[in-house]
Amino acid sequence: MHDRTAPLPPPPTVQRSTDTVPRALRHYLSLEDFEATARRRLPKFLYGYISGGAETDASVRDNRRAFEEYGFVPRVLNDVSGREQTTTLFGKTYAAPFGIPPMGSSALCAYRGDIVLTRAAAAMNLPMILSASSLITLEDVRRENPDAWYQAYLAGDPSRIEPLVDRVAAAGYDTFVVTADVPVPPNRENNIRNGFRIPMAITPRVAWDTVTHPHWLFGVWGRTLLKYGMPHFENMDAHRGPPVLARNLMRDIGHRDQLAWKHVELIRRRWKGKLVVKGLIAPSDARIARESGVDGVIISNHAGRQLDFTVSALRTLPEIAAEAAGMTVMLDGGIRRGTDVIKALALGAHFVFVGRPLLYAAVAGGEAAVRRALTLLKDEIHRDLALLGIRSIGEITPDLVRQFRGPESR
């Protein structure tokens, strides 16, 4: 029995993680905090390009709603003092169960954006996937981070696929990601309303938008032109792609509607490393991926940016996990908190990727801000594990979550 007359012990010493954080970054307390700074600094057409989805943004909203429909069933009185969150993925041990997905034109939004993201990932021992629609060469990114992955947007043309696969292999990449959900350009009405288009066009409206955002005009666009010249799409093919202002850009990235599983099988025969297909939602497609020799899948609705009303990846995750049969199952879309990461793992994911908030962080403060964002998420998971009564990622099981709000109440 507790002795009420005994003197109380001294209060525990509170470790203040902000003591080692640059003063300019201390007010960022969650991933969502970086968006306000990015929105203020970016021209409207670029902020809208990042934040928006297709048509009504229904899929963007469902990506968050799906996570909100699950609650936790914590365990108590377990010794959680020795908890850790290291995760093994494709034979490599990472510091946490999340990474950075491919995000096109990152260097158009944040100065040297792909380099910033890949350096932060390397420093934190987390994976980063370079987008085919990046403006920095895949070779430069690989030199900065030998563990980076490469993601491709492919036309259904073996004469273009095979040389690209060879280029990626020659650069030393060991994981090749095929994005499967972009057969045609989506209907992103918000881009048209905000003045963003591919190829970029400097209209009077866009010109005014840029001059009224001098942080981006001089700190990103002007600085890039001065040091590196006009940005090009560097990694769409085996050779350098067109500049961002090129009129023939859409011709160069066409014929994606011809891409099929036979092309994935072609890559599998030619590619010696790990092969991942990104953009699956249907469980039957996961089965085909497994039968095609794919090592892993990333369940994704492209952050709500392709087909509007495509359901959140979280909704079909349990079914796809059941189809995996040894294949690695990953997920992206809508993750903003450590609790979101744990919910995805509990429902069958082995790993997750977090996109928009990390690009906002790169805009807000470069590599230091991205590392701050990654640390915030890692710290949330560390705390959440304790509150759930578990000690490691391996102890996360489906019985830790309950779906407490069904689709009928949406």
N, C-alpha and C positions, 0 to 999 in steps of 0.2 A: 504494500500500500504506500502511496506517495505521502511523505511527511510534509504537511502544510506549514510546519513551523521551521523547516530547514531553510537556510538562506538560498535565494534564487541564484542559479548560475549566471555568469555574465552573458550578455547577448552575444550571439555568434558574430564573427567578423564577416562583413559583407564584402565580397570581391566586386569591385566596380570595373566591369569590362571596358567602360568608356575611358578609363584612364590611359589606355594605349591607343585610343582612336583619335585621329586628327580632329581638332576642335570643329572644323568646318563640317564634319560628318556626324557629329554626335547627336544632332537632332533627328537623324534618320533612325527610327526605332523599329520599323517593319519594312517589308518589301514594297508595300503600297506607298510608302512615304516618298519614294524617289520620283513617282509619276508627276507630282505637282511641279517639281523643278524642271523636269524634262518638258512638260507642257509649256512652261513659261519661256524656256530657252529656244525651243524648236519652232521654225515656221509652221503655220497651221497645216500646210499641206503635208509636211513630214510627220508631225504629231498624229494627224489623222490616219496617215498610212500605217503607222505602228499600232495605234489603238483600235482602229476599226476592223470590222469583219465584212462579211458579204451581206448585201441587201439589208435586211432588217436587224442584223446582229443577234438573231435568235440563238444561234449556236454559241456565240460569245457569252451570252447570258447563261445558257445551259451549262457551260463549262464550270461556272461558279455554283450554280444552283445544285448540280449533282453532288458536289462535296458538302453543301449545306444540308443535304437530306440524311446525312449520317452523323450519329453521335457515338460516344465512347462508353464502354463498360469497364472502368478501371479496376485493377486488382490493388489490394493494399497489404501493408505489413510484410512486403518483400524487401530484402536487403538490395537496394538499387545503387549503392555507393560506387560500385565498380562498373557502371554502365559505359558502353561505347557503341558507336554507330558505323564502324568501318564496314564496307560492303565489297564483296568480290564480284567482279563483272568481267566476263571473258578472260578469266585468269589473272586479272590485275586487281589489287586491293586498293580501293579508294577510301578517302577519309569520311565520306558520307554517302547516303543513297540517292544523291541527285547530281545533275550536271547541267550544262548549258547546251541547248539545242541549236540547230542551224537557224540563223536569222539573216535574211538577205539584205544587202545594202547597209549593213551596220556601219560601215565607214562613211556613209553618206549622212548618218545621223549623229555619230560621235567620232571625233577625230581618231583615225586609225582604229576604228571600232573592233574589227576582228582581232587585231593584235592585243588591244586592251582586254578583250574577253578571254583570249587564249592564255595570256600571261596570268591573269587572275586565277583561271582554272588550274594552271600548272602550279602556281604558288600555294593553292589550297588542296592540291592533289585530288582534283575532280576532272571528269571528262568534259571536253568541249567539242562540238561538231561544227566544222566549217561549212558554210553554205556555198553551193555552186554559184549562187548569184552574189557572191562577195566581190568586193572591189580591190582586194589584196590577194596576191598570188598564193595558191595553196602551198607552194614551196616556201615562201616567206613565213607563213603561219606555222608550218611544220618545224622550221628552224627555231621558232620561238617556243614551241611546245611539242616535243617528240611523241606525246601521247594523244595528240589531237586526232579526231576522226574526220572523214570527208563525206559530204552528202551531195548526191547528184540529182539534177533534174534532167531526165533523159528523153530524147526523141527515140521513137521506135526504129532506129536505124543502126544496124551493127557496124557500119563503116564509121560512125561517130562514136559508138559506145566503146568499141575495142581499143582505139587509141587513147581515149580518156582513161579507161581502166589501167592501161599501161603507164600513163603519165602519173596517176595517183600512186601506183605501186613503185615507180621509180623515185618518187619523192619520199618514200619510206612509210607511208600510211599503212596501218594494219587493220583498219575497220572502214568498210565502204557501205554507205547508207544510200539506198535507192528510195526516193520519195515517189509514192505511187498515186497520190490523190490530186494531181494537177494535169489532167488530160487536156483541159482548155483553160484559158484565163477566166477567173471568176467575175461576177458582177459586183464590184465594190463601188457602189454609188457614192459612198462618202469620199472616195478619192476624186471622183469627178467634181463633186461639190466643192472640195477644198483646193482644186487646181493641180492635184498630183496625177501624173500620167506616165506611162512607159511607151516610148522613150520620154525623158524629161523635156519639157518645153518651157522656155523662159517667156511667159506671157506677162503683160503689164501687172496682172493680179499677183502672179508668183514673184515678180520683181519687187513689188511693194511689200509682200509678205516677208521677203528675205531682208530688205533694208530695215524693216522695223524689228528685226531680230538679230542685232549686231553680234551677239555672242556666237551664234551659229555662222553668220556670214563671214566673220573674220577668223573665228576660232576653229571652224571646221572646214567650210568650203574654201575660203581664201587661203588658209594654211595648207590645205591639201594641194590646191593648184600650184602654190608657190614651191612646195617641196617635191611633189610627185607628178605634177601635170594633171591633165584631164583624167578622171577616173574611168577605168574600163571594167567591164565584166570579165574577170580574169580566168574563171574556172569552169565555165559552162562546157567547154570542149577541151581537146588536147592542145589547142592553140588559144592565143589570147582572143577574147571576144571584143565586141564593139564598145565604144565609149557610151557613157550614160545618156548622152544627147543624140546618139546615132538614130537616124530615121529608119535604118534597116534592122533595128533591134528585134522586132517581133518576128521577122523572117528568120533570124539567126536562132531563135529559141522555139521555133515551131515544130510541128509533127509529133507533139507529145501524145496526141490522141491515138497514135499507133503503138504505143508502148504496151507490152503484154508480158504474161508470165514466161513466155519463151525467151524473152530478153533477160529476165532475172536468171533463168537457167544458163543462158550464155555467159553472163557475168560470173555465175558460180563456177563454171568450168575454167574460166580464165583467171579469176581472182583467188589468190592463195590465202588471204587473210579472212577475217570475220566479215560476214555479209548480213546486213540488216535491211529490212523493208520498213519504211515509215509511212504512216497514213492509212493504216488499217482500222476499220471499225467493225466489220462483219466477222463473226467467228469462223464462217466458212472460208474466208480469205486467209485467216491464220492457219487453217489446216493446209491449204494449198501452198502457203509459204513454207511450212514445215516439209511438205512433200517435195518442194523444189530445192531443198538443201540449204535453206536460209538458217543462219545461226540465231537470229533474234528479230523481233518485231517491235516497233514503236507504235502503240495504239494512239491514234491522233485524228482529230477532225481539222487539223491545220489551224488550230487556234480560232476556229470559227470563220476562217478567211476564204473558204472554198464554196461548198454547197451549204446555203443557209438551211437551218433546221436539221442538219446532221447532228445526231445525239452526241453528248459528251463521251469521251473515251472511257470514263469511269463506269458508264452504264453497261457496256459490253465487256468490261475487263474480266469479271468472273468467268464468263463463257469462254473468252479467249484463253484465259489461264488454264481452263480445263482442256482445251485443244492443244496446248503447248507441247506436252509430252517430251520435256527436256529442252525445248527451245526457250531462249531468254525472252521474257515479256517486260517491255518498258512502256512508259506512258508519258504524254505531255498534255497540256491544256488546262488552264484554270488554277494551277497550284500557286498559292500565295502565302501559305503558312506551313509550319512544321506539322501541324495537325493534318493538313491536306496530304502531305507526304506519307504520313503513317496510315491514313485511311486507304490510300492507293496500295500500299504494301500489304495491308490487311486483306484487301480484296483480290490479291493475286499478282500484283506487279513485283518485279525484282528490283526495279530502278525507275526513277522519274526524271523528267527534264523540266526546267523552269525558264521561260523565255522573256516575255515583255519586261518584267520588272528589272531584269539584269541589263537589258539594253537601256532602259530609263536610267539605271544607275551609271552606266557608261557615259551617258549624256550629262548627268548631273555632276560627275566628278572623276571620270576616267577610271583607271585601274584601281585606285584606292577605294573609290565608291563601290565598284563591283565586288572587291574583296570584303568591304563592309556588308554588302547585301548578302553575300554567300555566308559570311560569319553569323549574321543575324539568323538566317534560316537554320544553320547548323546548331546554333545555340538553342533555338526553339525546339528542335528535335531532341537535343540533350535533356532539356527540362521536361518535355512531354513524355519521354521514356520513363522518367522517374515518377511522374504523376500517374502514368498508366500502370506502374508497378512492374516494369520489365527492364531487363538489363542490356539487351542487344537487339539488333535488327532481326536476328534469327528467331526471337521470341514473339514477334508480331504475328498474330494469327487472326482468322476471321472472327473468332468469338470476342474480340476486343471492340467490335463495332456493331451497331444496330441501325437499321434504316428506320428512322422515326417519323419521316414525313414522306408519304407516297406521292407518285406523280399526279394522282387525282386531286391533290390539294394545291397544285401549282396554279 
